[in-house]
Structures are given as structure tokens and as C-alpha cells.
């Protein structure tokens, strides 16, 4: 009795265990199918297609071809054209990496998931249905055999009935064997499935590993091409001057003096020196915008602007204001303020010169150019009303401070810029050639004003302006 009970308990446990595994298998089948479907929808190539055909059909390949063709149409003279050709080649290489990635994904993940969801689990579930059918066949054979054995007892033709019963018994035994065989096979497959769940889970680890490998290779492509395309961008000389750092603009254009500064100075020398309120009266917004755009693209077609000196002065003022760092630099700001606060006029000039001498080479050269022009402009102050003080008021903040700081520091700025303009030939005693690049026609030179003072270039000490000291005076302390 106890042995029979244990057997029934064992069978019950096996049945419950198989039911749990069956439910798990069905869930795995459903989620594997759904995952496969969603993953296929993420692919950009045609699943199952050969590599070359797949590569051609990728959107990245179409983008690559369009960019290369467009770049070829624009030609080598266009930076956009050069960029599109380089980018087009990069996109083609990315398309190739994507094609290989998707092929690998099919092999490592999609095909195994499809096999699991559409073949392996359905085959096991089919065996479950087959077992149910075999059990029905067994029950039917058993019923017929039992009826035959009863007929032997109550029947008259015992020999014939016994022979029939023996045949039914063989049929019953065969049906029983089929049930046991199917049951064993089903159990083996189900237990095998259960033991391999870790292998099936590995598909998703492989998915992320393949994606990581693809992104690493794609990143390598991009990191390889980025220096090339950045070098082309950096080597392109036609970049806006307004808003670009002074050193970068000069290096890119191969100039000593910033183009907007030289162009505006040359135009003003010809037509603006006696214009009242220069730098103070605002120019028309549309004309100013057009001139700035013309200077940004380095055009030589500037004739129309000669007749509007206020637009030219506005463009020069905008250039100085839009420099990322003021011409007189942030770094020396405190030194400029400190120098301007010196009480003694002679020592103040000496202190300002010391700070001026610390300017970076390009800043100093362009400040010299500008100050020489402003000093020349101030010589016509009776006509243009632009004295060194007035010039310092309207231009000083653009040379030394941020726009938001200008109001708070305007007094200090004027105290710095005004004396530099007043004594331009002392701060910068060398003669100036305004047409530095030779791009512009020089106006008729005015009478020579020879008010330079001696300058000992081998020492750090400067002689004071003749207007402020006795001619016999030789030097002032540092």
C-alpha cells in the first residue's frame, strides 16, 4: 500500500513539474517570437539578403552616395564640397560596419531566437499533443481488451475469444510502449530545455556584445576621419573675421593687420576724415550689415561703401566690439587700470607704455595700426569734432572691456585710451604704412608731420613726449 502511494506521489510530482516547464516553454516561445520580431524591425538592411545587396540597400549607403555626388558637383573650390566628400566616404564605411553588424546579429541572435521560438519549443509542444493522442489510443485498446476478456468468461467459443483477446493484449502492450516512449522523449526534451535556459539567455548577452563591437568599430571610423575633416576646416581661409579671435584670423588669412581694420581705415582715410561725429553717429543698420558681410567673405567689392563713412566706422567699431578678447586683452586689464591711476602725468604715460609693451605681438601691432589712424583722425578734430577724448569715449570700451562693463569703467578707459591717442607717436614712434597688404589704393598723403621722438629700442625705458618735458630731459624712471 505504501509503495503504491509513493508511486502515485512520484507520478503526481512529475506531472506538476512537467506542467510548470510547459508553461515556462510557452512563455519563452512567446517572448522569443516577439523579441525576434522587434529586433528584425530595428534592422536597416533586408534580412536574409547577401552582403553586397544588403549594403546597397542601406539608407547610410544612399546618404553616402548623395554626399559624394553633391561634393563632386560643388568641386574642390568649395569647403562644403570637400566636407561632403569626406563625410560621404565616412558614411559609406559606417554603412559597411552596419552591414557586417547586422549579418553577425542574424547569425548570433536572430537565427537562434527564431529556431527556439518557431522550431524547438513548438516541436516539444507537438510531442505533448502526440502523447495525449497516444494515451487516448492506449485507453481505447485497454477498453477493447477488457471487453474481450469478459466475453471469454460468458461466451461459448472460448478458443476464438481467447485468440482475439491475445491480439488485443498485444495491441494494448504496443500502445503502452508507444506511450512510455513518447513520455520519456517528452520528459527528456522538457528537462533538456529547462537545463539549457542559461544557453538561451546567452543570446541576449551576445546581442549586447555584438552591438558594443559594432559601436566600437563605428567610433574608430569616426575618430579616424574627424582629424582629417577638422584639418580641412581649419585650413580654410574664408572664415568670417567678425567674432573670430585675432590670432586665428591673422593666421588663417596670412595677414599682419586684421582685414576689417585695414579695409575700414583705408576707406575712412579716403572719404571719412572730415566727417563730423565719426564713430559717434550710428550708421544705417542694413548698410552696416551688408558691409560686415562683405568683409567677412573677403570681397574686394567695397566701392559702394566709400560714400558712407559712418557705415565704415560702424563696421570697424563692431569688429573691435565682437572680438572674443578685447584688443588690449583681459589679461592686462588690471595693469591698464593701475597705470591710468598714477597721479603724476609723466609717470602715468610711462606706466601705460610699460603695459602696452607687454601686449602680445599681434595685439600690439594691430593696436599700433589703429592708434596711429585715430591720432590722424584727431588731427582733423576741428572738422570732424572727434578729439582724442571723444574718440576714447566712443571707442575705448570696445578696446578694453566687455560691453556690460563699459558703463562702470568708462572713466578709467578714457584715462587709458585718450593719452595713447594724444601721444601716438611717442607710444609707437615708427612710421606707419596703412596700406599694409597692398590691397587698397592709397589716398593722397597729407603734409608730413614729423613729431616723432627718439626711442632707444635696446632698453626698456622710454623718453617722455616733448610736449610734456623740457627738450633737454633724457629719460624718466621705469
ABEGO torsion letter per residue (X at the ends): XAAAAAAAAAAAAAAAAAAAAAAAAAAAAAAAAAAAAAAAAABABBBGBBAAAAAAABAAAAAAAAAAAAAAAAEAABAAAAAAAAAAAAAAAAAAAAAAAAAAAAAAAAAAAAAAAAAAAAAAAAAAAAAAAAAAAAAAAAAAAAAAAAAAAABABAAAAAAAAAAAAAAAAAAAAAAAAAAAAAAAAAAAAAAAAAAAAAAAAAAAAAAAAAAAAAAAAAAAAAAAAAAAAAABABBBABGBBAAAAAAAAGBABBAAAAAAAAAAAAAAAABBGBGABBBBAAAAAAAAAAAAAGBABAAAAAABAAAAAAAAAAAAAABABBAAEAAAAAAAAAAAABABAAAAAAAAAAAAAABBAAAAAAAAAAAAAAAAAAAAAAAAGBBAAAAAAAAAAAAABBAAAAAAAAAAAAAAAAAAAAAAAAABABBBBABAAGABBBBBBBBBBBABBBBBAABABBBBBAAABBAABABBBX
